[in-house]
Amino acid sequence: MIERAPDPRSLRTVANLRHALRVSLREHPLDDISVSELCRHADVRRTTFYTHYPSVADLLTEMLTTDIDRLLDVPGTTGKSVAQLAQDFQETLVAAFRLVTDERHNFRVGFDSDASAPLRRSLTAMFARRVDIALGIWHAQGAALDTDPVAAAAFVSGGLTASVEAWAASDETDAECWANSVRDQMPPWWPRD
């Protein structure tokens, strides 16, 4: 199957919507931002908005979750020791919490909104997928072999989502310290460097 490059117009539309939402969230709660208002600020038609997102909350959810997910990618896992991989995973977690620090206001707005369920569900699903990938890498290294992948993904992803919410609600700024605390709460089978 041939993979097509993303449509530049679509990428520009999404970028404009994201920018307009960030600006709007500085002055209004998420629940008060209408699709019409957002489209006016982004210079996008309502029908185009609905081609991409069902709601403003879904736009915020996609924006925040996609940005975290991108940071959690650990390339080049072949040939690394368990300790090296554990360190790589920890560095991605630190980067994710730094992003939450940088986007703290938007995360707070998302979690405090009446429409917060999509953000929690999306983060939990994203973390579950990442835990599943991590378990595959750990298993290839001979680690965490006795772990039930479904239970592990559910447990760890729920905890990571809650830790993002707690970090967003705090006023702390040391993302590395927080990420280390989160790592220390991981189950015993999670390798550490």
Disulfide bonds with the S-S distance in Angstrom:
none
